[in-house]
Amino acid sequence: MVELTDYLLKISAELPSRFDYARGLKKRFLFERLAGLVDGYIQGKSPKTVLLPGLRGTGKTTLLGQIYFHTLSKTSDVIYISADEARLLGFSLHEIIERYFDVFRPKRPVLLLDEVQYDPNWDLTLKVLHDRRKALVIATGSSALKLKESPDLARRAIHVEVKPLSFLEYLHLLGENIEPVGLDALFEFDVDGLERALSRTIRFAKTAETYLKLGSLPLSLELDGREAYESLFSLVERIVYRDLPEFRNFDASTLDSALRLLTIIAGLKAERFSYERFSKALGISKSTVMELVRAFIASGLLIEIPPIGSLSKKIRRSPKLKFSAPSMRAALLSKFEVVELAPLLEDAVALYLSGEGLLEYEPGKGGADFVLTRRGKRYVVEVGLGKADYAQVRRSMERTGAEFGIVIGREFDARGNLLMIPWWVFLGLV
């Protein structure tokens, strides 16, 4: 049995070599915000608790490694603790942190806690730490973290979701430096801003295809197509077999069905999604299918988009389901050698729009891909690699009462309350 003090001394000595791989890597955009919090705390600002939930594979551990080196360059009062590793050794986060305080006696400690969902009392531990005001805490975990978080901690902590890569962040990690124009330019029909985005991204139109297929998660940056898809598929398997049981105690057979369900969802258009249909196809109950879908959404793997309309319509109609990382869908489809761009583009659009307001879709034949209510305005958004007219958008605007229509397609055009933008330019806004 490993003694706790020995473990702390060992991990403290080994951390520079453990994270050596992260030294030469480009940093995600979020790094600057976290580094600023560390700097402010070291200079005397009040300690905070920062929670970084996110889908597995978004680079949370690497981000902590880079924050570790940034902090270490200013103070030795920093420690990284993996809750997954701690549980394996039989230690709780609480007792490791308390022993760290006793042994190292840090003056202004920075605690970097990874995968905290593996500690059953993580939220109470973080709440107590926050209330004692003894440390800056930066903690990562699965997207489902929020489901098990106590209201007390929710009020105290800063929550920053670590999302899949945007196209510009993907280019940044590849070494390109492009100033984002921002989504406001799109929704405000800022033609000058959009033309700037067009001029900056036109040479990356082909790279945008690679982004959709492989680039929405950092792990595939150093790999070629087949190897990247194998790694991404292994990541999907870890989400199914490791993360879903954290959401609910699914048995092994149900988890096998979960992987098959994901594969079916990846290959179908969202409009054809049906709990009843999948229940029959998989030989499991409708309620189990619904639980699995909820778990996928909680894990951050899927984005749920409800139908527009009354509450009864939302209950009767199945939601659209999009993959938050297009490359996850691509990895599943690669098993059948059919990786098409169109559904991957819709995934990316859903990822970009989901944080902008109330995102819905218009059910029925010919309905709008997306209906977004943002800052009191309603937009119909149509997506298609080759779309070049406003006919469908106009019809959906009439049916939904939307004031604005946006086509994400192949041309650039603006007229009144209608806007058309090439799909790679849209991706290059943020």
PESUL-V58990 format. One record per backbone hydrogen bond with DSSP energy under -0.5 kcal/mol. NH is the residue of the N-H (numbers start at 1). CO is the residue of the C=O. If there is no record, write none. Layout:
nh->NH co->CO
nh->NH co->CO
//
This chain:
nh->7 co->3
nh->8 co->4
nh->9 co->5
nh->10 co->6
nh->11 co->7
nh->12 co->8
nh->13 co->9
nh->14 co->10
nh->15 co->11
nh->18 co->14
nh->19 co->15
nh->20 co->17
nh->22 co->19
nh->23 co->19
nh->23 co->20
nh->25 co->22
nh->31 co->28
nh->32 co->29
nh->33 co->29
nh->34 co->30
nh->35 co->31
nh->36 co->32
nh->37 co->33
nh->38 co->34
nh->39 co->35
nh->40 co->36
nh->41 co->37
nh->42 co->38
nh->43 co->39
nh->44 co->41
nh->45 co->40
nh->50 co->48
nh->50 co->137
nh->51 co->49
nh->51 co->158
nh->52 co->139
nh->53 co->51
nh->54 co->141
nh->55 co->162
nh->58 co->55
nh->63 co->59
nh->64 co->60
nh->65 co->61
nh->66 co->62
nh->67 co->63
nh->68 co->64
nh->69 co->65
nh->70 co->66
nh->71 co->67
nh->72 co->68
nh->73 co->69
nh->74 co->71
nh->75 co->71
nh->78 co->76
nh->79 co->110
nh->81 co->112
nh->83 co->81
nh->83 co->114
nh->86 co->82
nh->87 co->83
nh->88 co->84
nh->89 co->85
nh->90 co->86
nh->90 co->87
nh->91 co->86
nh->96 co->92
nh->97 co->93
nh->98 co->94
nh->99 co->95
nh->100 co->96
nh->101 co->97
nh->102 co->98
nh->103 co->99
nh->104 co->100
nh->105 co->100
nh->105 co->101
nh->109 co->134
nh->110 co->77
nh->111 co->109
nh->111 co->136
nh->112 co->79
nh->112 co->110
nh->113 co->111
nh->113 co->138
nh->114 co->81
nh->114 co->112
nh->116 co->140
nh->118 co->115
nh->119 co->116
nh->120 co->118
nh->122 co->119
nh->125 co->121
nh->126 co->122
nh->127 co->123
nh->128 co->124
nh->129 co->125
nh->130 co->126
nh->131 co->127
nh->132 co->128
nh->133 co->129
nh->133 co->130
nh->134 co->129
nh->136 co->109
nh->137 co->48
nh->137 co->135
nh->138 co->111
nh->138 co->136
nh->139 co->50
nh->139 co->137
nh->140 co->113
nh->141 co->52
nh->143 co->299
nh->145 co->142
nh->146 co->143
nh->147 co->144
nh->148 co->144
nh->148 co->145
nh->149 co->146
nh->154 co->150
nh->155 co->151
nh->156 co->152
nh->156 co->153
nh->157 co->153
nh->158 co->49
nh->159 co->157
nh->160 co->51
nh->160 co->158
nh->162 co->53
nh->163 co->161
nh->165 co->216
nh->167 co->427
nh->168 co->427
nh->170 co->166
nh->171 co->167
nh->172 co->168
nh->173 co->169
nh->174 co->170
nh->175 co->172
nh->176 co->171
nh->181 co->429
nh->182 co->429
nh->185 co->182
nh->186 co->183
nh->187 co->183
nh->188 co->184
nh->189 co->186
nh->190 co->185
nh->191 co->189
nh->194 co->190
nh->195 co->191
nh->196 co->192
nh->197 co->193
nh->198 co->194
nh->199 co->195
nh->200 co->196
nh->201 co->197
nh->202 co->198
nh->204 co->201
nh->205 co->202
nh->208 co->204
nh->209 co->205
nh->209 co->206
nh->210 co->206
nh->211 co->207
nh->212 co->208
nh->213 co->209
nh->214 co->210
nh->215 co->210
nh->215 co->211
nh->216 co->211
nh->217 co->214
nh->219 co->57
nh->220 co->217
nh->221 co->218
nh->223 co->220
nh->228 co->224
nh->229 co->225
nh->230 co->226
nh->231 co->227
nh->232 co->228
nh->233 co->229
nh->234 co->230
nh->235 co->231
nh->236 co->232
nh->237 co->233
nh->238 co->234
nh->239 co->235
nh->240 co->236
nh->241 co->237
nh->242 co->238
nh->243 co->238
nh->243 co->239
nh->244 co->239
nh->246 co->243
nh->247 co->243
nh->247 co->244
nh->248 co->244
nh->250 co->248
nh->255 co->251
nh->256 co->252
nh->257 co->253
nh->258 co->254
nh->259 co->255
nh->260 co->256
nh->261 co->257
nh->262 co->258
nh->263 co->259
nh->264 co->260
nh->265 co->261
nh->266 co->262
nh->267 co->263
nh->268 co->264
nh->268 co->265
nh->272 co->269
nh->273 co->270
nh->278 co->274
nh->279 co->275
nh->280 co->276
nh->281 co->277
nh->282 co->278
nh->283 co->279
nh->284 co->279
nh->289 co->285
nh->290 co->286
nh->291 co->287
nh->292 co->288
nh->293 co->289
nh->294 co->290
nh->295 co->291
nh->296 co->292
nh->297 co->293
nh->298 co->294
nh->299 co->295
nh->300 co->296
nh->300 co->297
nh->301 co->296
nh->302 co->296
nh->303 co->322
nh->305 co->320
nh->306 co->304
nh->306 co->359
nh->308 co->361
nh->314 co->310
nh->315 co->311
nh->316 co->312
nh->317 co->313
nh->320 co->305
nh->322 co->303
nh->324 co->301
nh->325 co->301
nh->326 co->324
nh->328 co->325
nh->329 co->325
nh->330 co->326
nh->331 co->327
nh->332 co->328
nh->333 co->329
nh->334 co->330
nh->335 co->331
nh->335 co->332
nh->336 co->333
nh->337 co->334
nh->338 co->333
nh->340 co->338
nh->344 co->340
nh->345 co->341
nh->346 co->342
nh->347 co->343
nh->348 co->344
nh->349 co->345
nh->350 co->346
nh->351 co->347
nh->352 co->348
nh->353 co->349
nh->354 co->350
nh->356 co->353
nh->358 co->373
nh->359 co->357
nh->360 co->358
nh->360 co->371
nh->361 co->306
nh->362 co->368
nh->363 co->361
nh->367 co->364
nh->370 co->381
nh->371 co->360
nh->372 co->379
nh->373 co->358
nh->373 co->371
nh->374 co->372
nh->374 co->377
nh->377 co->374
nh->379 co->372
nh->380 co->404
nh->381 co->370
nh->382 co->406
nh->384 co->408
nh->387 co->384
nh->394 co->390
nh->395 co->391
nh->396 co->392
nh->397 co->393
nh->398 co->394
nh->399 co->395
nh->400 co->396
nh->401 co->397
nh->402 co->397
nh->403 co->378
nh->404 co->378
nh->405 co->417
nh->406 co->380
nh->407 co->419
nh->408 co->382
nh->408 co->406
nh->409 co->407
nh->409 co->421
nh->410 co->387
nh->411 co->387
nh->413 co->420
nh->415 co->418
nh->418 co->415
nh->419 co->405
nh->420 co->413
nh->421 co->407
nh->423 co->409
nh->425 co->422
nh->426 co->422
nh->427 co->423
nh->428 co->424
nh->429 co->426
nh->430 co->427
//
